[in-house]
Amino acid sequence: RGLPARAAAYLVQKAEQRRALRRWERLLNSTRSHRGRIAVENEVDLHGPPRDFVYINEYKVGAGISLTPVAVGCECRDCLAEAGGGCCPGASHNKFAYNEAGQVRIRAGLPIYECNSRCRCGADCPNRVVQKGIRYDLCIFRTGNGRGWGVRTLERIRKNSFVMEYVGEIITSEEAERRGQVYDRQGATYLFDLDYVEDVYTVDAAHYGNISHFVNHSCDPNLQVYNVFIENLDQRLPRIALFATRPIRAGEELTFDYNMHGTAPRPARPPAPRDRPSAA
């Protein structure tokens, strides 16, 4: 009661913000299907949960787009040992992507073919990594240098380990152009072109997405994009997976380069101009 009115009003706003962020944190964790938990923190300003954002765990397929389920799977008993034969990477004339610890061992730009629901191998197969989802506890936090929300890890992450997918709504490139004009006027875009072989589809994570929606850009990133195929083998529709480029300390912010060239699809999001990426 003895505080100045302005200070008292700020404390009330801060308390309301914390309650709103805790509600959002509970909603995120009740929605996630992955093992890794999500924390939310804002010790910088009075911004609360983002409006008009829905957390999803996998691609949301837009109007006029259909995913063709995979028709075949491998017959391997030990996929790591038999990868050179009939396993999923070998069948598509590609290298086995992982070592026995589930760390990626191929260079960025090469596709990853994981085992699928039609494969003979079980859930513990070393060629099932991205499909198991996020396994690290992560925190969405408010940055203190004007970059909005960011993401940091609450656990140590080993080099070449899978961290998260870039998830959103799959739309046609024509629809992406229309939405892009709107996003340009708003000064933000979360469009990620899936032009690994053709510029046909785009992922829009503006309103539907997972924790990758909040990951910031860096010219010296600790995450790298890979193209992954599991239940759908249409090369126009890869899943976009982010792997650690180096060991990442607990408490370190996660970033990737929005403007990667020549190795994998890259999204165009602020602060960079909306010059949408190419995977060629």
C-alpha positions as CSV (number, residue, x, y, z in Angstrom):
1,R,0.0,0.0,0.0
2,G,2.9,2.3,0.6
3,L,4.3,1.9,-2.9
4,P,3.8,4.5,-5.6
5,A,0.9,3.8,-7.8
6,R,3.1,3.1,-10.9
7,A,5.2,0.6,-9.0
8,A,2.1,-1.1,-7.6
9,A,0.5,-1.4,-11.0
10,Y,3.7,-2.9,-12.4
11,L,3.7,-5.6,-9.6
12,V,0.1,-6.5,-10.4
13,Q,0.9,-6.7,-14.1
14,K,3.9,-8.9,-13.4
15,A,1.9,-11.3,-11.2
16,E,-0.8,-11.6,-13.9
17,Q,1.9,-12.3,-16.5
18,R,3.4,-15.0,-14.4
19,R,0.1,-16.7,-13.9
20,A,-0.6,-16.5,-17.7
21,L,2.8,-18.0,-18.5
22,R,2.3,-20.8,-16.0
23,R,-1.0,-21.6,-17.6
24,W,0.6,-21.6,-21.1
25,E,3.4,-23.8,-19.8
26,R,0.9,-26.3,-18.5
27,L,-1.0,-26.2,-21.8
28,L,2.2,-26.8,-23.8
29,N,3.2,-29.8,-21.7
30,S,-0.3,-31.3,-21.9
31,T,-0.2,-31.0,-25.7
32,R,3.3,-32.2,-26.4
33,S,3.7,-35.9,-27.4
34,H,7.5,-35.9,-26.9
35,R,9.5,-36.9,-23.8
36,G,11.2,-33.5,-23.3
37,R,9.4,-31.1,-21.1
38,I,8.9,-27.4,-21.9
39,A,9.5,-24.5,-19.5
40,V,8.5,-20.9,-20.0
41,E,10.3,-17.9,-18.6
42,N,10.1,-14.1,-18.9
43,E,12.3,-12.0,-16.6
44,V,12.7,-9.2,-19.2
45,D,9.4,-7.5,-19.9
46,L,5.6,-7.9,-19.5
47,H,4.9,-9.9,-22.6
48,G,2.7,-12.9,-22.0
49,P,2.0,-16.0,-24.1
50,P,1.8,-15.3,-27.9
51,R,-1.6,-14.9,-29.3
52,D,-3.0,-17.1,-32.0
53,F,-0.4,-19.8,-31.7
54,V,-1.3,-23.5,-31.5
55,Y,1.3,-26.1,-30.4
56,I,1.3,-29.2,-32.7
57,N,3.6,-32.2,-32.7
58,E,3.7,-33.0,-36.4
59,Y,2.9,-31.5,-39.7
60,K,-0.6,-30.0,-40.2
61,V,-1.6,-30.8,-43.8
62,G,-3.3,-27.8,-45.5
63,A,-6.1,-27.9,-48.0
64,G,-5.5,-29.7,-51.3
65,I,-2.4,-31.5,-50.0
66,S,-2.3,-35.3,-49.3
67,L,0.5,-37.4,-47.9
68,T,1.0,-40.8,-49.4
69,P,1.8,-43.4,-46.7
70,V,4.9,-45.5,-47.2
71,A,4.1,-48.9,-48.8
72,V,7.1,-50.9,-47.9
73,G,9.5,-51.4,-45.1
74,C,12.8,-53.2,-44.4
75,E,13.1,-56.9,-43.2
76,C,16.3,-56.3,-41.3
77,R,16.9,-57.9,-37.9
78,D,19.8,-55.5,-37.2
79,C,19.4,-52.4,-39.2
80,L,22.8,-50.9,-38.2
81,A,24.7,-54.0,-39.3
82,E,22.6,-54.6,-42.4
83,A,22.2,-51.0,-43.6
84,G,24.2,-51.7,-46.7
85,G,21.6,-54.2,-47.9
86,G,17.9,-53.9,-47.7
87,C,17.4,-51.5,-44.9
88,C,15.6,-48.2,-45.7
89,P,18.7,-46.1,-46.4
90,G,20.3,-48.8,-48.6
91,A,17.0,-49.4,-50.5
92,S,17.0,-45.8,-51.5
93,H,20.7,-45.8,-52.4
94,N,21.6,-43.6,-49.4
95,K,24.0,-44.0,-46.5
96,F,22.9,-45.1,-43.0
97,A,22.6,-41.8,-41.2
98,Y,23.3,-42.7,-37.5
99,N,25.8,-44.4,-35.3
100,E,24.9,-46.7,-32.5
101,A,24.3,-43.7,-30.2
102,G,21.7,-42.1,-32.6
103,Q,24.1,-39.3,-33.6
104,V,24.0,-38.2,-37.2
105,R,27.1,-39.2,-39.1
106,I,26.4,-37.9,-42.7
107,R,26.9,-34.4,-44.0
108,A,24.1,-31.9,-44.1
109,G,22.4,-32.0,-47.5
110,L,22.2,-35.7,-47.7
111,P,18.8,-37.2,-47.0
112,I,18.0,-39.3,-43.9
113,Y,15.8,-42.4,-44.5
114,E,14.5,-43.7,-41.1
115,C,12.7,-47.0,-40.6
116,N,8.9,-46.8,-40.7
117,S,5.8,-48.5,-39.5
118,R,6.1,-51.2,-42.1
119,C,9.6,-52.2,-41.1
120,R,10.3,-55.4,-39.2
121,C,12.6,-53.8,-36.7
122,G,11.3,-52.6,-33.3
123,A,11.1,-49.3,-31.5
124,D,14.7,-49.6,-30.2
125,C,16.1,-49.7,-33.8
126,P,19.0,-47.3,-34.2
127,N,17.5,-46.0,-37.4
128,R,14.5,-44.5,-35.5
129,V,15.7,-41.2,-34.1
130,V,13.7,-38.2,-35.4
131,Q,10.4,-40.1,-35.1
132,K,10.9,-40.4,-31.3
133,G,10.5,-36.7,-31.0
134,I,12.2,-34.2,-28.7
135,R,13.9,-35.9,-25.7
136,Y,15.6,-32.8,-24.1
137,D,14.0,-30.5,-21.6
138,L,13.9,-27.0,-23.2
139,C,12.9,-23.5,-22.1
140,I,11.1,-20.8,-24.1
141,F,12.4,-17.6,-22.7
142,R,12.2,-13.9,-23.4
143,T,15.5,-12.5,-24.8
144,G,16.9,-9.3,-23.3
145,N,18.2,-7.8,-26.6
146,G,15.1,-7.3,-28.6
147,R,14.9,-10.6,-30.3
148,G,11.6,-11.6,-28.8
149,W,11.3,-15.2,-27.6
150,G,14.1,-17.7,-27.8
151,V,14.8,-21.3,-26.8
152,R,17.5,-22.6,-24.6
153,T,18.3,-26.2,-23.5
154,L,18.0,-27.2,-19.8
155,E,20.2,-30.2,-20.5
156,R,23.6,-30.9,-22.0
157,I,23.3,-31.9,-25.7
158,R,25.9,-34.0,-27.4
159,K,27.3,-33.1,-30.8
160,N,25.3,-34.5,-33.8
161,S,22.3,-35.4,-31.6
162,F,18.8,-34.8,-32.8
163,V,17.2,-31.8,-31.0
164,M,13.8,-30.9,-32.6
165,E,11.9,-30.8,-35.9
166,Y,10.7,-27.7,-37.6
167,V,6.9,-28.3,-37.6
168,G,4.0,-26.3,-39.0
169,E,1.2,-26.2,-41.6
170,I,2.1,-27.6,-45.1
171,I,0.8,-25.3,-47.8
172,T,1.4,-24.9,-51.5
173,S,4.0,-22.4,-52.7
174,E,1.2,-20.3,-54.3
175,E,-0.5,-20.0,-50.9
176,A,2.9,-19.2,-49.3
177,E,3.3,-16.3,-51.7
178,R,-0.1,-14.9,-50.7
179,R,0.6,-15.3,-47.0
180,G,4.1,-14.0,-47.4
181,Q,2.8,-10.7,-48.6
182,V,0.7,-10.4,-45.4
183,Y,3.6,-11.4,-43.2
184,D,5.8,-8.9,-44.9
185,R,3.5,-6.1,-43.8
186,Q,3.5,-7.5,-40.3
187,G,7.3,-7.6,-40.3
188,A,7.5,-11.4,-39.5
189,T,7.3,-14.7,-41.3
190,Y,7.8,-18.3,-40.4
191,L,7.7,-19.7,-44.0
192,F,10.1,-22.6,-44.7
193,D,10.3,-23.7,-48.3
194,L,10.4,-27.5,-48.8
195,D,12.2,-27.3,-52.1
196,Y,14.6,-30.2,-51.6
197,V,13.8,-31.4,-55.2
198,E,11.0,-29.0,-56.3
199,D,9.6,-25.7,-55.1
200,V,6.1,-27.0,-54.6
201,Y,5.3,-26.9,-50.8
202,T,6.1,-24.7,-47.9
203,V,5.9,-25.1,-44.1
204,D,4.2,-22.2,-42.3
205,A,4.8,-22.2,-38.6
206,A,3.3,-18.8,-37.9
207,H,0.1,-20.1,-36.2
208,Y,0.7,-23.9,-36.0
209,G,4.0,-25.1,-34.8
210,N,6.1,-26.6,-32.1
211,I,9.0,-25.2,-30.0
212,S,11.1,-24.6,-33.1
213,H,8.7,-21.6,-33.8
214,F,10.7,-19.7,-31.1
215,V,14.2,-20.6,-32.1
216,N,16.3,-17.6,-33.2
217,H,18.7,-17.0,-36.1
218,S,22.5,-17.0,-35.7
219,C,25.4,-16.7,-38.2
220,D,27.3,-19.1,-35.8
221,P,24.5,-21.6,-35.0
222,N,24.6,-24.7,-32.9
223,L,21.8,-26.5,-34.9
224,Q,21.9,-27.8,-38.5
225,V,19.0,-28.7,-40.8
226,Y,18.6,-32.2,-42.3
227,N,15.9,-33.6,-44.6
228,V,14.2,-36.7,-43.2
229,F,11.9,-39.3,-44.7
230,I,9.9,-41.8,-42.6
231,E,6.3,-42.5,-43.3
232,N,6.1,-40.4,-46.4
233,L,8.8,-40.9,-49.2
234,D,7.7,-38.0,-51.4
235,Q,10.9,-36.0,-51.8
236,R,8.9,-32.8,-52.2
237,L,7.7,-33.2,-48.6
238,P,10.7,-33.9,-46.3
239,R,10.5,-33.6,-42.5
240,I,12.9,-30.9,-41.3
241,A,15.1,-32.0,-38.4
242,L,17.6,-29.9,-36.4
243,F,20.7,-31.6,-35.1
244,A,23.4,-30.2,-32.8
245,T,26.5,-29.0,-34.7
246,R,28.7,-29.2,-31.5
247,P,28.3,-30.0,-27.8
248,I,25.7,-27.6,-26.3
249,R,25.9,-26.7,-22.6
250,A,22.9,-26.6,-20.3
251,G,21.5,-23.1,-20.3
252,E,22.8,-22.3,-23.8
253,E,20.4,-20.7,-26.4
254,L,19.6,-22.9,-29.4
255,T,20.0,-21.2,-32.8
256,F,20.2,-22.1,-36.5
257,D,21.1,-20.1,-39.6
258,Y,18.0,-18.9,-41.4
259,N,20.1,-18.3,-44.5
260,M,21.9,-21.5,-45.1
261,H,23.1,-22.1,-48.6
262,G,23.4,-25.2,-50.6
263,T,23.0,-27.8,-47.9
264,A,19.3,-27.9,-46.9
265,P,16.1,-25.9,-46.9
266,R,16.4,-22.7,-44.9
267,P,13.5,-20.6,-43.7
268,A,13.2,-16.8,-44.1
269,R,12.2,-15.2,-40.8
270,P,13.0,-11.9,-39.2
271,P,15.4,-10.2,-38.8
272,A,16.4,-11.3,-42.3
273,P,14.3,-10.2,-45.3
274,R,11.7,-12.6,-46.7
275,D,14.0,-14.0,-49.4
276,R,12.7,-17.5,-49.2
277,P,15.2,-20.3,-49.3
278,S,16.3,-22.9,-51.8
279,A,17.5,-26.5,-51.0
280,A,19.1,-27.0,-54.4
